[in-house]
């Protein structure tokens, strides 16, 4: 199957708080850049027949620009879209992630990308040796519940099908007001799965995925 992997990323985070943390990132720009390189390398190693797209909102250095244009098939940098900065860099995690995902999905649809599966992964996290591609090599939408809770869906990594791309975009556009109300992105994605009536959804317990939590630096493995 042909795979498209979407990486949502902000290499250079502003010194602004989130609704749940006064510290937005304990990592420097250079550390975040190196972590995102690890994301890209792990995707190339673990997911066959794939193209990579990164959506960013950073005023790239020349080194960063050259690297991403070389290592990714598509680079969508929203930095010049100043009207999006209040959403991307605001206090709401859901609105920031949601805005970047909306813009990426619009770009994918408008440019008529061809793929079977669309994986979404947050930059700075990577696939580890527990990742099993066979779990995703199908027509299912693949998600993980947080602590087994159907109303709390893991949004740092998931897979949808080509046919579901427009459906997800439409849902995110319809739920922007809830993002602005600071409802958690994980909760909103549980609404999305209800919105599609759990059609072709497969839940998994282990992704094979790890990285460092941005607000505190603690390690996540799941």
N, C-alpha and C positions, 0 to 999 in steps of 0.2 A: 504494500500500500504506500502511496505517496504521502509524506508527512510534512507539515509546515509547523515549525516551532516558533512561537511568539514569546519574546523575552521583554517583560516590562522592567524598566531600569531608570534610576536617576543616580548617575555617578557622583555628581556634585550637589549634595543636599544643602538647602539653606539652613541657617541657624534659627529655625523657627520651631515652636513646640507642636506636638500633636495633641489631640483631645485627651489622650490617655497617658501622655508622657511629656515632660518638659524637655527631654533630650530626644531629638529626632534621629540622630545616628551617632553612635560612639566611634564610628570608623571614619578615617580621613578619606578624602577624595582618592588618594593613591591606593589605599587599602580596598576601597569599593571597586576601583578599576581592576585590581588584581583578582578580586573575588569573582567579578563578572567574567573575566577571562576563564576562570575555572568552570563557570556555568557553561560557557560556549564549548569548551573542550569536552566536558562530560556529555553534552548533547551529541556532539559529533561521534563520540565513542559508543554511546548507548542506543541511539535512535537511527536506524538505517533509512536510506532513501528520503532524506530530509533536507529541507531548505530552512534557513534561519532568518528571522526578522526580529530586529530589536527596535523598540519604541523608547525613545529617550527624551529627556528635557534638561539638557546640559549644554553650555557653551563649550564645545569640545576644544581641547588643545589639538595641535596638529597631529601629535602622536596618537591620541585617542581616535581622531577622525580617520586616520590612515588604517589603524588597526581594525576598527569596526567595519569599515568599507571593504577591507580585505577578507575578514573572517565571517561576515554575515552577508547573505544574499540581498537583503533589503534593510535599509536604515531609515527610520522615520524619526527625525529629531524635531521635537515640538518647541524648541527653545525660542525660535522667532515668533511663535504664536503667543505673544504677550498676554492676549486676552484669556488664555488658558492657565496662566500662572497662578491666579488666586485659587483655582480649583485644585491644581496639581500640588501646589505648595501650601495649601491651607491646613487647618487643624484636623480635617476629616480624612482618615485613611481611606475610607470607602470612596469618597469623592475623588481623591487623587488617583487611586488605582482604577476606579471606574472611568474617569475621564481619559486616561491613557489607553485603556482597553477599547473604549468607544472610538477614539480616533484611529487606533490600529485596525479595528474591524471595518471601519468606513474605508480605509485605504485598501485593505485586502479585497473588499467587495468591488470598489470602484475600479481597481486594476485587474479584476477578474483572475485572481490567483487560482491555480489548479492544484488541488490536493484532496486526499481522502480524509485525513485526520488533522485536526488543529490542536496542538498541544500549547498550553500556556504555562510559563514558568517565570517566577520572580528572579530577576538578576541577583547575583551573589549567592544563590543556592545552587547545588549541583546534584546530579544523579550519581548514586554510589553503586557498589557491587551487588546490592540487594535489588536493584532495579531489574524488572523482568519485562522486556519489550512485548513478549507474547501476551501479557495481560491487556495490552492496548491495541494489539494488531487485529482489530475487529471493527464492526460498525457501531459499537456501543459508545455512549457518553460515559466517561469514567471519572468518578469523584470519590473523595474520602470524607467520611463523617468525622467531626472532631469529637473524640471521646464517645463515639457511637451515637451521637445525637443527630437525628434527622433534621433538626432545626438549626444546625450549626455546621456549615460545610467548609472544608478546607479549600482556600482559594489561591494558595501559593503555587499549586500545581494541579492541573486537571486536563482532560482531553474531551473535545467534542468532535462531531462529524462535520463534514463540509455542509451538509444540508441544514445543520443547526446554526450555522454562523449568523445568518440574518435574524433568526429567532432570538439568539442571545443579544445581538445588537439592539433589536427592537425592545427587548426587555430592559436592557440597561438604560436606554433613552427614556423609557416610561418611568423608571425608578430613580431618576436623578434627584427628584425632590426629597426622596427618602435618604439619599446619600447626604444631602445638605442638612438633613435633620440629625446627622451623625449616627444613623442606624448602622450597625456593623456590617461590613461587606460579607462576612461569613453568614450572617442571618439573611441578608438579601439574596444570597445564592440559594438558600433553602427555599425562598419564595420562587426563585427561578425554576427550580426542579419541580415545584408544585405547579407552576405556570405551564410547564410542558407535560404535566401529569406523569412524571417519572418515565416517560417514554424512552425505551432503550437505555435506561440508566443502569450502570453497573457500579456498585460500591465496593471499594477495596479497603483492606485494613492497613496494608503496608505499601508505600510508594517506592521506597528505595531512594531516599532523598535526604539531603542534610545541608546545613549551613549555620550561620551565626545570626541571631536575632538582632536587628539593627538598633533597637532602643537600649539594649543592655549588654549585648555581646555574648549572651549565653548560647550554647550549642543546641541546635534542634536536629533530631534524627527521627524520620517517620516514614 
